[in-house]
Amino acid sequence: MAIYQYTAEQFLPISIRKAWDFFSSPKNLSVITPPEMDFKILTALDDKEIYDGMLIDYTVKPLLGVPMHWQTKIINVKPLEVFADTQLKGPYKLWHHTHTFVEKDGGVLMKDIVRYELPFGVLGDWVHSLIVRKKIASIFAYRKLVLEKLFV
């Protein structure tokens, strides 16, 4: 029944425009998602940049190789600054992920704040402490490595 928060920051020596162009393209989600999660976008995106109200449907295998349908809605888009995605359908009771971009020292500081809650009350909290917290950290660790290879 707890609401958890995960925060990650990463500096990349690229322009804020280049960072925004990469992260505002939903097709790049598969590039920064660990392969074992088998992330597949179901929505026809046509290389669109994100916009307020955009819905993205995909399948992902977040735990134990079990495929799940996930739908997120893009909200609070302020180009070159911030956007968020919030889960409408998926494995979490609550999932709200804010992405911010700040020009700094010849590059961009990216910050992710994820607020999430698992279903099933006390059982969900127990699963969080055993599995989910570590899984989320490993996803962002993978993402950091991929972004360093792409942009550093």
N, C-alpha and C positions, 0 to 999 in steps of 0.2 A: 504493500500500500504506500510505499515511499516513492517520492519523485526524486530521481537521481539526475545528476548533471555531470557531463564529461566535457572538458575543455581542452582544445589543442591549438597550438600556434606554430606557424612555420614562416620563415622569411625566405623569399625567393628573389634572386637578383634579376628581376624582369620588370617591365613596365606594368603599371596597374592595368593598362588596356589589354596587354597580353594575358595577364592573370584573369581579368574579367572575361575576356573572350573564351578562354579555356573552361572556366567554371560555369559560365552562363550557357554553355552548350550541353544539354542533358546527355547527348551521346557519349561525352567523355566520362560519365559515371562508370561505365564498364572498364575504362582504362585504369581507374584508380581503386577499383574494387578487387579484393583478392580472388584469384581464379577459382578457388574451391567453393566460392559462394555461387558460382554459375549464374551471374547476374545477366538478365535478359530484359531489354526494354520491349514492351508490347505495343506502346503507343507509336503511331506514325508521326515522327517529329519533323521530317523534312528540313533538317539542319536549322531549325528555329532557335533563336535565343529565348531564354526564359522570359516570362511576363507574368504579371499579377493574375492569378486565377488559373494558370496553366496546370493541367492535370497530367500526371505521368503514371502509367501503369507498367509494372514489371514483375518478373518472378525472380526470386532469390532464394538461396538455401542458407539461411543464417545459422542454423544449428543442426548438427547431426545429419546433414545432407537431405533434409526434408524440404521440398520445394514449397514456397509460400507465395501467394499473390500479395502484392503491395501496391497501394496507390497513394501518391503524394500530391499535394497541392502547393504550388509556388506562391508565396505571399511576400509582401513588404519589399518589392523590388525597387531599389534605388541604384541605377546603373553606376558602376565603378565604386560603389560603397558597400552595399549590403543586399542580401536576399535571404529568405528562409524557406524551408520546406517543412510541411507538416503532414503527418500520416492521416489519411482518411480511412484506409483499410490496410490491415497488416497485423503483425504479431504483437505489437505494443498496444497498451491501453492509451498511452500518450507518447508521441514522438514529435519533437519540435527542434529543428536544426537550423541555427542561424549562422550564416557565412558573412564575415566582414573582411574588407580589404582596405588597407591604409598604406599610402605611399610613405616610404621611410628609407633613408640612407641609400638612395639609388636603387631601390627595389620596392617590394611590396610585402607587408606583414599581413598574413592571412590568419584569421582566428575563427575557430569553429566552437560553438557552444551548443551542445545537445542536451535537451531536457527530455527525460523519458520516464515512463512508468510501465511496469509489467502487469499483466492481468494476474488473477488468481491470488490476490492478497498476500498472506504470509508465505505461501508456497512460491509465488513469484519473487518475493524478496529473497528467499532461500536460493532459488535458481540464479538470481542476479549475483549473489555473493559467490556462488560456485562456478558459474559459467559466463553469464552475460557481460559482467563488468570487464573480464579479461578479453572476451571476444571483441567488444567495442574498442578496447585499447589496441588490440592486434590489427583491427581494420585500419585505424588511423596510423599505426606504425607502418603498415604496408603502403598506405597512401603517401606518407612522408617520403619513403624510399623511392617510390615511382616518380613523385614530383621532383625529387633531387636529380634523378637520372634524366628527366625530361628538360629541366630548366637550369641546372647548375653546371 
